């Protein structure tokens, strides 16, 4: 597993650039309300996926530790039911066949993996994962620690660009001679990665010529613990639904702000010391955040400690105050995050809400302690 990937092979090159903007991948999603299932989506980023293109991955197969799982199609993706003992490694494959794009014809092979922790490198062959697919796996090192390793046809892929999705903007890193990159800081929450290898051997399939094959892989790492492995997310979504009627992304964002505010201020839910001021346009989606704030904090209009005040979309912010301690926190949605959930069609709201429930805080909002009066 430490042999260097031969880039001198004329019929193969590793992609030396990130996947193109319109590239689509197969992604495992963090667990939502039901920890006994796992969801997959299809899109150019980890979530929420493109509901209108689910048919393109409807034939995907899913395994848990190498054992096949039952898969069913949902309006916004796929769902596989998990065994009682959650597998250490989830894997999925989908063959998109020959694709015509911008005057070229090529084959796309999709692979997706999900882990909550590293697997010993020596155990990987026992999982039965296809060597013909590109693998991205979190593996444990012999001397301790862990790394993300890219392999194809059983050999490490050196100098491969891996795109890391966490927070607002994806970043890129190249694998070393062993096909590895350092494990992302899992203390910051879930992270997703993607990479592509191209086999430039032309061929013919089902009577159609193609110029090359693209092997694409993603890895979702959701470390076990608060906010990553299910219970906190399920609680978030359930509480938002109880107050709001549905767990869309804007209401869930409000919940996440309220949850963080209680943690920072050291206050319990339903504290009468709380004052929550939400400034937003009087439009559904922006105002939905107020219901999420109520679900998280227990503040409410009836108790006169949750107030919604008019503002423009550019002035959107939430101030949470501990009136007894005279501490105030100002929360502002990150512009890129707000843009990603603005004006979504109804059939994508549920998936987007699940995505927001699993994001790290710093991907959703900024927070600052302020001395200004909450008004």
C-alpha positions, 0 to 999 in steps of 0.5 A: 500500500506504500508503492508510489502510483506510477504517473509514467503510465501513458494511459493514466494521469491523475487530475492535477486540478480540482473537479470542474464547477459543473462536476457532480459527485455521489455524497454520503450525508450526516445522519439526520432524524433517523440514525438507522439510515444513511442518505446519499445525494448527487450534486457538485457539493456535499449538500443539499444535492440536486433533487431533479437529478436523482434518477442519475444515481438511482441504480447506486449500490451501497455496502456497510463494511463490505456487506450489501445494504437495501437502498430506496429512492427518495425525492431528493436522494437515496436512503440505505437502512443500516444494521443495528451495529453501525458499519465502520466504513460505508461505501457506494458505487454508481456507474453513469456510463458514457456521458456527452459533455461539451463535445466530448464523450467519456465514462463516469464511475462514482464512488462514495465513502463515509466513516466516523473514524479511521480503519486500520490500513491492514483491514481495508482489503477485508472490506471487499471494496472494489479495487477498480474504483478510486478510494478515499479512506481515513486510515490509521497509521502504524505509529499512531495518528491517521491520514486520508489515503487515495488508492486506485487499482490497489496502489496509492495515487501520488500528487492527486488534488483532493478538495476539502469541503468544510465551512464556506469555501472549499480548499485543495491539498495534494497527496504525498508520495504515499497517496496521503493527506493529513487527516483534517481536524475532526474537532471542528466537526464533519468534513467531506472530501472529493477527488478524481482520477482520469484513465485516458485510454479510449474505448467503446461501450454499448456501441458508443466511443469514449475518450477516457474514464473519470473515476470520482470518489468522495469521503464524508467523515462524521466523527462520533460526538456532539453534533456529528453522529445523530442525536443532537441533529435529530433533536434539532430537527425535531424541535424545529418541526414542533415549533415551525411545522417543518425543518427547512434551512432557515429555521434550522439556522435560527436553531443553531444560532440559539443553541450556540447562544445558550452555550456561550452565555451559559444559560438554560433553555427557557431562561427568563434572563434571555432576550432575543432580537431577530432583525429581518425582512418581513418575508418567509424564509428570513422570518423563519429563523425566529421560529428556530430561535424559539425552538432552541432557546425557549424564548417566545413572543408570549413571554415578550423575550423574543422579538422580530424587528424589520430590517433589510436582507443586508441588515439581517442579524440576531442579538441574544442578550443575558439581561442579568449578566448584561452580556450580548452576542450578535450573530450574522449569517455568512453571506455565502451560506445565506446565498446557498439556502436562499429561494430554494424550491419546496422539494429541496427544503427538507434536505437543505435543513438536514444539511444545515443541522450537520454543518459546523457553526463557523460555516453558518454564522459569525458571532461576536460579543458586543456592548451595544444595547439589543433593540 
